[in-house]
Amino acid sequence: MSDLTNFLKQADIFYQFTPTQLEMVANLCEEHTYGLGEIILEEGASSKDLYIITQGEVEILVNPAVVGGLEDQDDLVTIATLQQGQSFGEIALVDEGLRSATVRAAQKNTRLLIIARARVMLLCETYPQLGYRLMYNLAADLAMKIRNTDLRIRETLLYGKKS
């Protein structure tokens, strides 16, 4: 088993993949390295890729001016920090719309595996059992992210600053 396959085995979205399935996914991956503060994705941009963090961290940032009408639109707010083994861009597998957040490298030498949507979807269609497992894992990951967001919203509403 290659180093890349061993890494994928530890990534949340490839939970319970067989060694053969991991090898098929590994063959789709391209690796890119980003420097500290480098923008990986821009909020509002089109993206059709799935990203898996192999080293370092990324920050997920939003522009509050998009919904709040704030005057300084350059003030991005960090809403999450993702680490090794975590993924982002998974919504691109479901829709091909615009990205809802900016993603920025939070450490120097942040390494990402990038898998193009078209390649993932072809693999899922060719191997339905692999496709089912991947979509199940992505749904579980997204459900966790929704729950965490819900808890943060409740906390803000219940204990946040009152105007």
N, C-alpha and C positions, 0 to 999 in steps of 0.2 A: 504494500500500500504506500503510495507517495506521500510526501509531506503535505501537499495540498489536500489530498483525500483525507488524511488524518485531521487536518484543520477543519474541513467541512463537516466531519463526523461530530465535532464539538459545537458547531453552530446550531443555534436553536431551530432554525427553519429546516434543517436536514435531520431532525430527530427521527430515529428509527429507520433511516435509509440503510439499505444493504450496501456492502462494499462495492458491488457492481454499479448500483445506482449512484453512489458517491463518485465513482470514477467517471461516469457519464456526465455528471454535473461539472466535475473538475475540468473536463475537456471543453466546456463552454466558457470558462472564466478567463478574463483578462485582468491583470494586476496593474494598478496605478498607485503612485506615491504622491502625497500632497504635503506641502509645508505648512507650518503653523500659521493659522489665519487665512489660508487659501480657501476660496469659495469653490465648493464642489458642485452645488446646485443652487440656482437662484429661485426665490419665491416667484411664482407666476410663469416660470419657464416650462417648456415642454421637456419631458424626460420619459424615456421608455426603457430604463435600465433598473435592475435590482442590484443593490450594493451590499456587500458583506464586509465588515471591518475585521481585518486580520491583524492589525497593529495600530495602537494609538486610540484616539477618541475623536468623535465629531460632535459638534453642537448643532442642535436643531433650533433655528431662530425664526421668529415671525416679526412682521412689521405691523405694530398695533394701529398705525394710521390707516391701514386697509379697511378696518371696521370702525375705528374711533374718531377719524377726522383730526388726529393730532397734527400740529403744525410742522414738527420736524420729522419728516418721513425717513430719515436716515438712522433713526434710533431703533435698532433691532433688539428684540428681547429673546433671551435664551429660554426655551421651554423644556428642553431635555438635553442630556448628554448621553451619547451612546458609546459603548466600549467594544472591545474585541469580542467577536462571536455574535454580535448583534447586527441587525440588518435595517436598511431603510430603502425607500423607493418601491416597496412592495405594492403600493396602490397602483403603480404603473402596470402591474400584471393584470389588474382588473379594469382600469380605465386608462385611456390615453390622453387624459386632460392635463391641465396645468398643475404644477406642483404647488402645494399649499404652504411651503416653508423653505427657507434658505438653509443649506447645510454647509458648515464650515469646519475645516480641520482644526481641532483643539490642541493638537500636539504636533511637533515637527516629526517628519517621517511617518505620517499616518498612511498606512497601506490599506487599500481596498481591493476587493475582488468585485469586478463588474460583469454582470451577465445581461446581455441584451434580451429584451422582452420576447422578440420573435424567436430567438433560440430556445428560451425556456418553454414557450408555448408549444413549439414543435416537439420538444422532448416530452412534454406532458401528453400531447396528443398521440405520440408514437408509443409511449409506455404509460397507459392509463393508471396502473397501480402506483407508479412513481408520481404521476400527476395528482392523483388523489391524496397521497401522503403529503406532497408539497403544499397543496391548497389547504389541507387540514391544518398543517403546521402554521401556515401564514394566517389562517383564520384565527387560530389560537393566539398568535402573536398580536394580531390586530385587536382581538377582544381584550387582551391584557392592557394594551395601550389605551383603549377606550375606557376601561375601568379606571385606570390611573388618572386619565384626564377628568373623568367624572368626579373622582375624589378630590382632585385639585380645584375643580369648579365649586364643589360643595364647601370645601375649606375656605375658599375666597369669599363665597357668599355668606357663610356663617361667621367667619372670624376676620374677614378682610377689613381694610380701612373703609370707614363710612365717610361719605362726602358731606 
